[in-house]
Amino acid sequence: MILAIILAALVNGETPYAELGVTPTQLIAHPSSYDGQHVGVTGKVENIALKTSQRGNDYETFKLCDKVCVRVFTWGHPKLIEGQSKTVHGTFSAVKHVGSSTFYNEIEADETWRTQCC
């Protein structure tokens, strides 16, 4: 029965785990409270940057804003439009180290979101 519910959720594009619905303002005000948590955050898309890694993998960063902004990282190049309102689903990190770089207050978008977002 539980497996059937999880499979039905996946088919419908839903996440099979709990998600915290928060705003960029809430994340920035209390980053340690949300660190490592799966979140759904709605805001205005700003500062879209399409990039390609040294290994040839496409990725994108942008800010999701209300009164303040939170950084979003996603693999690929979803078709986002500057200024549009979007809800991003992913894992929030208060501090994330990647090689010699350090990122603060970042959401890494889920694969499900990336494939269904735009």
C-alpha angles and dihedrals in degrees: 000000000000091000090053091053092049092047091048090051092050092049089052091050094251125138115248093218137064118281129197114225107214141153127240087249092057092048094050093044094052109018096157090056091060100034110134093004127130107243140182109212127183123200147119117295114238139165098019111194119187112203143169123216124231087259092056098256116143117229139161137211127196141154124252109206146186111152088331133022136241121200119243127200122194134169116239128016110285113192099256124165123216110251097017121130113244139170113221122200117202149098119302121218122190089198125010127182118204112175107306093340126095122202126193129207097000134159117209104208119232121248089241090056092048093053095044104031104089 
